[in-house]
Amino acid sequence: MNVFVNEKKGNFILDSGAGKSVLDNKFCKSLGLKKTGNIKGHGASSESVDASFAICKTIIFDNIFMR
C-alpha cells in the first residue's frame, strides 16, 4: 500500500488489527522524527521488542488523510 508519512512516500503493509503503527528507525530518521518515549512491544510470538514513540504530522493512505 502506498502511504505518505509527513509527505514522504513509503510502501507499507496495513494491519487493521494492530493497535499501533510501526516504522523502522531508518525511515523515522529520514523524516526527522524525534523519539518521545519508549515501550516494550509484543507481536504474534511470545518475544518482546524494545520500541520508541514518535509523532507524525500527517499519514495519508491513498485517499484517507490522518493527523
Secondary structure, DSSP 8 states (H G I E B T S, - for coil): -EEEETTEEEE----TT-SS----HHHHHHHT----EEEEEE-SSS-EEEEEE---S-EEETTEEE-
